[in-house]
Amino acid sequence: MTANAIEIQGLRKTYRAMGNQPPKEALKGIDLNIPAGSIFGLLGPNGAGKSTLINILAGLVLKTEGRVKIWGFDQDVNPRQSRAAIGIMPQELNMDPFFTARAALEVQAGLYGVPKAQRRTEEILALIGLTDKADAWARSLSGGMRRRLLLGKALVHSPQILVLDEPTAGVDIELRQMLWTNVRKLNDEGMTIILTTHYLEEAEEMCDEIAIINHGAVVVRDRTANLLARIDTKTLVIQPEAPAPADIPMPDGVTLDRRRDGALAFTYHRNRTSANAVLDALRNGGITIRDVASEEADLEDVFLSLTSSGTAAR
């Protein structure tokens, strides 16, 4: 096993001018190492460059400049070995409607040069929950089942790295849970997982580390826990015994949100104000507290703060 599953240095991609449109620089010198054996989140708003990066890893898009190593193989020096080390589950439901589920896996394995004796078609069908649909035409499968089949196709050549591009977009809860159970199992067996998703709670729950891309550049890369710690705001939610007065004197920097259920939500910066200061201000204002709870920042707060206009943090 290599220390890094993927190593990217100075990766640039510029799409040539089309018509009256100027050239578009989709990636602007990406430097990124993804540790082997991790579940790594690759996040960013639409148009940030995530899909271009994934397509370069898959060998579907030619880079303009830079170096990419996949499982120790330089993409330019050993293109076949680098492609064999990675499996891509695309976001689009692209498959041949005239193959059965079993045939689709067999054909995909053949394209990767997997000998028949080494193919794991039945094992993969069981993993993705399509054993009972093995002989059904792909065109007859539901959208969720087709997405399962895409996962199976990404696994036929036993890659060391699995890229999941928006794998749960538009799927039901049951399929989402099945997918994450399988992902955790594959990761426990040593497979490196790279996840792109718009569901930030999934990234927060699943990923060991996260890189956020915006405007073709990595704006931050860190362990998930460290990213969450970057937002120093905290909210105290107070349930008063009686309706609170209109004016509640508070320390500077503390904001109040009056919620529909009568709760008072006080948001403050932990590096400037303490929870005790907020509670003392409430007592001094004659407010009796029935209940109190705290709310921490989540990954969505971090994401928005780092991808808002003009933000570029590392």
C-alpha positions as CSV (number, residue, x, y, z in Angstrom):
1,M,0.0,0.0,0.0
2,T,1.3,3.5,-0.8
3,A,1.1,6.3,1.8
4,N,-1.2,8.3,-0.5
5,A,-3.8,6.8,-2.8
6,I,-3.7,9.9,-5.0
7,E,-1.1,12.6,-5.4
8,I,-1.9,15.7,-7.4
9,Q,0.6,18.4,-8.1
10,G,0.0,21.7,-10.0
11,L,-3.0,20.3,-11.8
12,R,-4.5,22.8,-14.3
13,K,-7.2,22.4,-16.9
14,T,-8.2,25.1,-19.4
15,Y,-11.0,24.5,-21.9
16,R,-10.4,26.2,-25.2
17,A,-12.5,29.2,-26.4
18,M,-15.8,28.3,-28.0
19,G,-17.5,30.8,-30.2
20,N,-17.6,34.1,-28.5
21,Q,-16.7,32.5,-25.1
22,P,-13.1,33.0,-23.9
23,P,-11.0,30.1,-22.7
24,K,-12.2,28.7,-19.3
25,E,-9.7,27.8,-16.6
26,A,-11.5,25.0,-14.7
27,L,-8.6,24.0,-12.5
28,K,-6.0,26.5,-11.3
29,G,-3.0,24.6,-10.0
30,I,-4.6,22.0,-7.7
31,D,-2.2,20.4,-5.1
32,L,-3.8,17.6,-3.2
33,N,-2.8,14.3,-1.6
34,I,-5.4,11.8,-0.5
35,P,-4.3,9.2,2.1
36,A,-4.7,5.6,1.3
37,G,-7.4,3.8,3.3
38,S,-9.3,7.0,4.1
39,I,-12.8,8.2,3.3
40,F,-12.1,11.6,1.7
41,G,-14.7,14.3,0.9
42,L,-14.3,16.5,-2.1
43,L,-16.8,19.3,-1.8
44,G,-17.6,22.5,-3.6
45,P,-20.5,24.4,-5.2
46,N,-21.7,23.7,-8.7
47,G,-19.0,24.8,-11.3
48,A,-16.2,24.6,-8.7
49,G,-14.2,22.1,-10.7
50,K,-15.0,18.9,-8.9
51,S,-16.3,17.0,-12.0
52,T,-13.3,18.1,-14.1
53,L,-11.0,16.8,-11.4
54,I,-12.8,13.5,-11.2
55,N,-12.9,13.1,-15.0
56,I,-9.1,13.7,-15.1
57,L,-8.6,11.0,-12.5
58,A,-10.8,8.7,-14.6
59,G,-8.8,9.4,-17.7
60,L,-11.8,10.9,-19.5
61,V,-10.4,14.5,-19.6
62,L,-6.9,15.4,-20.6
63,K,-5.2,17.8,-18.2
64,T,-3.5,21.0,-19.4
65,E,-0.7,20.9,-16.9
66,G,0.4,19.1,-13.8
67,R,1.1,15.7,-12.4
68,V,-1.3,13.0,-11.2
69,K,-0.3,9.7,-9.5
70,I,-2.9,7.1,-8.7
71,W,-1.9,4.3,-6.3
72,G,1.7,5.2,-7.1
73,F,1.3,5.1,-10.9
74,D,2.0,8.3,-12.8
75,Q,-0.9,8.9,-15.2
76,D,1.4,10.0,-18.0
77,V,3.9,7.1,-17.5
78,N,1.6,4.2,-16.6
79,P,-1.9,5.2,-17.8
80,R,-3.3,1.6,-17.9
81,Q,-2.1,0.8,-14.3
82,S,-3.4,4.1,-13.0
83,R,-6.8,3.6,-14.5
84,A,-7.0,0.0,-13.2
85,A,-6.4,1.3,-9.7
86,I,-9.5,3.5,-9.6
87,G,-13.2,2.8,-10.0
88,I,-15.7,5.6,-10.7
89,M,-19.4,5.6,-9.8
90,P,-20.6,8.5,-12.0
91,Q,-23.5,10.8,-11.1
92,E,-25.2,10.3,-14.5
93,L,-27.3,7.1,-15.0
94,N,-25.4,6.0,-18.1
95,M,-25.7,2.3,-19.0
96,D,-26.7,0.1,-22.0
97,P,-30.5,-0.6,-21.6
98,F,-30.2,-3.8,-23.6
99,F,-27.9,-5.6,-21.1
100,T,-29.1,-7.4,-18.1
101,A,-27.6,-6.5,-14.7
102,R,-25.4,-9.5,-14.8
103,A,-24.3,-8.9,-18.4
104,A,-23.5,-5.3,-17.6
105,L,-21.1,-6.4,-14.9
106,E,-19.6,-9.1,-17.1
107,V,-19.0,-6.7,-20.0
108,Q,-17.5,-4.1,-17.7
109,A,-15.1,-6.7,-16.3
110,G,-14.2,-7.7,-19.8
111,L,-13.4,-4.1,-20.7
112,Y,-10.9,-4.0,-17.8
113,G,-9.3,-7.3,-18.9
114,V,-10.5,-9.3,-15.9
115,P,-10.2,-13.0,-16.7
116,K,-13.5,-14.9,-16.4
117,A,-12.1,-17.1,-13.6
118,Q,-11.4,-14.0,-11.5
119,R,-14.7,-12.1,-12.0
120,R,-16.8,-11.5,-9.0
121,T,-20.1,-10.9,-10.7
122,E,-22.3,-12.9,-8.3
123,E,-20.5,-11.5,-5.3
124,I,-21.0,-7.9,-6.5
125,L,-24.7,-8.5,-7.3
126,A,-25.2,-9.7,-3.7
127,L,-23.3,-6.7,-2.4
128,I,-25.4,-4.2,-4.2
129,G,-28.7,-6.0,-3.6
130,L,-29.5,-7.0,-7.2
131,T,-29.2,-10.8,-7.0
132,D,-33.0,-11.1,-7.7
133,K,-32.6,-8.7,-10.6
134,A,-29.6,-10.3,-12.2
135,D,-31.4,-11.3,-15.4
136,A,-33.6,-8.2,-15.6
137,W,-32.9,-5.7,-18.4
138,A,-31.2,-2.6,-17.3
139,R,-34.0,-0.5,-18.9
140,S,-36.5,-2.2,-16.6
141,L,-34.7,-1.3,-13.4
142,S,-35.8,1.6,-11.2
143,G,-33.6,4.7,-10.8
144,G,-32.4,3.4,-7.4
145,M,-31.5,0.0,-8.8
146,R,-29.7,1.6,-11.7
147,R,-27.6,3.6,-9.3
148,R,-26.8,0.3,-7.4
149,L,-25.7,-1.2,-10.8
150,L,-23.4,1.8,-11.4
151,L,-21.7,1.0,-8.0
152,G,-21.3,-2.6,-9.1
153,K,-19.7,-1.6,-12.4
154,A,-17.2,0.5,-10.5
155,L,-16.1,-2.5,-8.5
156,V,-15.7,-5.2,-11.2
157,H,-12.0,-4.8,-11.5
158,S,-11.4,-4.7,-7.7
159,P,-9.9,-1.1,-7.6
160,Q,-7.9,0.2,-4.7
161,I,-9.7,3.5,-5.0
162,L,-13.5,4.1,-5.4
163,V,-14.8,7.5,-6.4
164,L,-18.5,8.2,-5.6
165,D,-19.8,11.2,-7.6
166,E,-23.0,12.5,-5.9
167,P,-24.0,8.8,-5.2
168,T,-27.2,9.6,-3.2
169,A,-28.6,12.4,-5.3
170,G,-32.3,11.8,-5.6
171,V,-32.4,8.4,-4.0
172,D,-34.6,7.1,-1.2
173,I,-33.5,6.6,2.4
174,E,-33.3,2.8,2.1
175,L,-30.9,3.0,-0.8
176,R,-28.8,5.7,0.9
177,Q,-28.4,3.5,4.0
178,M,-27.5,0.5,1.9
179,L,-24.9,2.5,0.0
180,W,-23.2,3.8,3.1
181,T,-23.2,0.4,4.8
182,N,-21.4,-1.0,1.7
183,V,-19.0,1.9,1.6
184,R,-18.0,1.5,5.2
185,K,-17.5,-2.3,4.6
186,L,-15.3,-1.6,1.5
187,N,-13.3,1.0,3.5
188,D,-12.9,-1.4,6.4
189,E,-11.4,-3.9,3.9
190,G,-8.8,-1.3,2.9
191,M,-10.4,0.5,-0.1
192,T,-9.9,4.3,-0.3
193,I,-13.2,6.2,-0.9
194,I,-13.5,9.6,-2.4
195,L,-16.9,11.2,-2.1
196,T,-18.5,14.2,-3.7
197,T,-21.8,15.2,-2.3
198,H,-24.2,18.1,-1.8
199,Y,-25.5,16.5,1.4
200,L,-23.1,18.0,3.8
201,E,-24.4,16.0,6.7
202,E,-23.2,12.9,4.8
203,A,-19.7,14.3,4.5
204,E,-19.7,15.3,8.1
205,E,-20.7,11.8,9.2
206,M,-18.7,9.7,6.7
207,C,-15.4,11.5,5.9
208,D,-12.2,11.5,7.7
209,E,-10.8,14.5,5.8
210,I,-12.4,17.0,3.5
211,A,-11.1,19.3,0.7
212,I,-13.3,22.2,-0.4
213,I,-12.8,23.4,-4.0
214,N,-14.1,26.7,-5.2
215,H,-13.4,28.5,-8.5
216,G,-10.9,25.8,-9.6
217,A,-8.8,26.0,-6.5
218,V,-8.6,24.2,-3.1
219,V,-9.7,26.7,-0.5
220,V,-9.2,24.4,2.4
221,R,-8.2,20.8,3.2
222,D,-8.3,19.5,6.8
223,R,-9.7,16.8,9.0
224,T,-13.4,17.0,9.4
225,A,-13.2,17.7,13.1
226,N,-10.7,20.6,12.5
227,L,-13.0,22.1,9.8
228,L,-15.9,22.2,12.2
229,A,-13.7,23.8,14.9
230,R,-12.9,26.7,12.5
231,I,-16.3,28.2,13.1
232,D,-16.1,29.6,16.6
233,T,-19.8,30.6,16.8
234,K,-22.0,28.9,19.3
235,T,-25.7,29.3,20.1
236,L,-27.4,29.0,23.4
237,V,-31.1,28.2,23.2
238,I,-33.1,29.4,26.2
239,Q,-36.6,28.5,27.2
240,P,-37.8,31.2,29.6
241,E,-40.4,30.6,32.2
242,A,-42.4,33.6,31.0
243,P,-42.5,35.6,27.7
244,A,-39.2,37.6,27.5
245,P,-39.3,41.4,27.3
246,A,-38.6,43.2,24.0
247,D,-35.2,44.5,25.1
248,I,-32.7,42.2,26.6
249,P,-29.3,43.8,27.3
250,M,-26.5,41.5,26.0
251,P,-22.7,41.7,25.7
252,D,-21.3,43.2,22.5
253,G,-21.4,40.7,19.6
254,V,-24.3,38.6,20.9
255,T,-27.2,38.3,18.5
256,L,-30.7,37.2,19.4
257,D,-33.2,35.1,17.4
258,R,-36.7,34.8,18.8
259,R,-38.1,31.5,17.7
260,R,-41.7,30.6,17.1
261,D,-42.0,28.3,20.1
262,G,-40.9,31.2,22.4
263,A,-37.3,30.1,22.7
264,L,-34.5,32.7,22.7
265,A,-31.5,31.7,20.6
266,F,-28.3,33.7,21.5
267,T,-25.4,33.4,19.1
268,Y,-22.0,34.5,20.1
269,H,-18.3,34.1,19.3
270,R,-16.6,31.8,21.8
271,N,-13.2,33.6,21.5
272,R,-14.9,36.9,22.6
273,T,-17.8,35.9,24.9
274,S,-18.5,33.0,27.2
275,A,-21.7,31.1,27.9
276,N,-21.6,32.4,31.4
277,A,-21.7,36.0,30.2
278,V,-24.9,35.3,28.2
279,L,-26.5,33.5,31.2
280,D,-25.5,36.3,33.6
281,A,-27.0,38.9,31.3
282,L,-30.3,37.0,31.3
283,R,-30.3,36.8,35.1
284,N,-29.5,40.4,35.4
285,G,-32.4,41.1,33.0
286,G,-34.8,39.3,35.4
287,I,-35.4,36.3,33.1
288,T,-36.0,33.0,34.7
289,I,-34.6,30.1,32.7
290,R,-36.7,26.9,32.4
291,D,-34.4,25.0,30.1
292,V,-31.2,25.6,28.2
293,A,-29.4,23.8,25.3
294,S,-26.5,24.6,23.0
295,E,-26.1,24.3,19.2
296,E,-22.7,23.9,17.5
297,A,-21.8,24.9,14.0
298,D,-22.1,22.2,11.4
299,L,-20.3,21.5,8.1
300,E,-22.8,23.6,6.2
301,D,-21.7,26.7,8.2
302,V,-18.0,25.9,7.3
303,F,-18.9,25.3,3.7
304,L,-20.8,28.5,3.3
305,S,-18.1,30.6,5.1
306,L,-15.4,29.2,2.8
307,T,-17.2,29.4,-0.5
308,S,-18.9,32.8,-0.1
309,S,-17.8,35.4,-2.6
310,G,-14.3,36.6,-2.1
311,T,-13.4,33.9,0.5
312,A,-10.1,32.1,0.1
313,A,-8.8,30.3,3.2
314,R,-6.3,27.6,3.6
